[in-house]
Amino acid sequence: MRRMLTGLGRWLAAGALACASLAAAAAPTPAPACKWADWEAFRQHLMSADGRVIDRSSDKQATVSEGQAYGLFFALVANDRASFDKLLAWTENNLAQGDLVSHLPAWIWGRLTPEQAASAGHADNRGNPDSGWGVIDSNPASDADLWIAYALLEAGRLWQERRFTALGTLLARRILREETAVLPGLGRTVLPGPQGFRLGDKRWRLNPSYVPLQVMRRLAAALPEEPAWQQMIGTSARLMLDTAPRGFSPDWVEYEAGRGFLPDTATRAESAYNAIRVYLWAGTLAADEPQRAALLSTFAPLADYVAARGYPPERIDTQTGQPGPNAGNGGFSAAVAPYLAALGRADQAAAQARRTRELALREPGGQAGYYTQVLTLFGLGYLEGQYRFARDGALLPAWKTGCPAR
C-alpha cells in the first residue's frame, strides 16, 4: 500500500509539473519585489550559492531543515523565485534523499565526524572514513516540515505554480501520516517528529512553538478532504494556551492521558529559544483569528516583563515565573515586537525593534547569527509591513498588497 501511495504521489507531481510547463507561456508577469534589506543580508551572509542556509556559529557549519523551511517562506515573502527554487532543490536533494514526495527531510546536515562518516558509508579513496558532509541526524522535525508544506502551498497559489501545490499537498499528507498521533483526551496532535517523542504508552513530549495557528489553518483550508487538519487547529491552540500557567510558554511540555499537560522533565519546564517563537506566532495572527484574543491575554505577563525591564528574558521557569540572569538577545526582541504591537503597545514594540538593530551592530561585521536573523526577518519584517496573514492563514505578501512606504 505504501508503494502504491508513493507511486501515485510521483504521478500526481509529474502531472502537475507537465501542466505547469504547458501553462508557463500564459503565466502573468511576476509582480516586482519590495525592498527588504534584512532578506538581502540573510541571503548574502547565511545562504550558499546552491541554496543551503548555514548556521556559521556551529563548528559543523550545520544546516537544519527549519532554516531551509524559513528560507523558503522568506523567499516567497520577498518574491524571490530564484532563491526559492535553489532552497527547495537543495532541501530535496540533500535532506530528503532526492524526493520530498517519498521522504520527510532530515533535520540536520553538516560536517560529519569520522564515526558518522563510517556509519554512513562515506570513505576516501584509501577506504578510510571520510569526515566529509552529509546528514547528521535523519529524524525529521515537524515544525520545519509544516513550514515547508505551507511555503509550497502558498507559492503554488501566489506564483500560480501547480507543481508547488502538488508537492505541498503530498508533503502535508505525509506529515499527517508520520508526524501526528491521536492523544487520549486531547485529540490528533502534531508530534515534534516521527521518532523519540512517545515517552510511554500514555505519555508524549510536545513543543508549543511547532504549531503556529496560521500554518495549521492554511493546511486545513488547503486539504479539506483531510478533516484531521481542522481537528489539529483546536489541539494546537490548547497546546499553546494550556501550558503557560504563569504567562510564559515552555520550550517543551509533556502530555499524559488522564492527567493532561505536565512540566517537561528534561528541560525542567524552561522557556527559552524554542518558546520565544510562540509569542511571535501570536503577535502575527490575523486580527479576526478566533483564538487571537485568548493567546494575547495568556502571555500578558511576558509583555509586562518586557515593559518593566526593557528586554525579554533569555530563560524563565514557566512554573514559578522566575527568570534567569540573562537578557534575551536581539532576536528575542524582534520576536516579541509584533506581540507587543498586537497588544496596542506600539512604543514598546518600537523599542524592541531598536534594541534588535542596536545589538546587531555590535556583532562581528554587523551581522547577527542564524537564529537571530531568522527571528528578525519574521518579527521586524512583520512590523515593517513585508507580510501579513489572513484569517485562514493565507500569506499576504507586500508585493501583492502594496510595498511598505520608505
Summary of the structure (lengths in Angstrom):
residues: 406
radius of gyration: 20.9
end to end distance: 55.1
largest distance: 64.9
contacts: 1387
relative contact order: 0.11
helix: 51%
strand: 13%
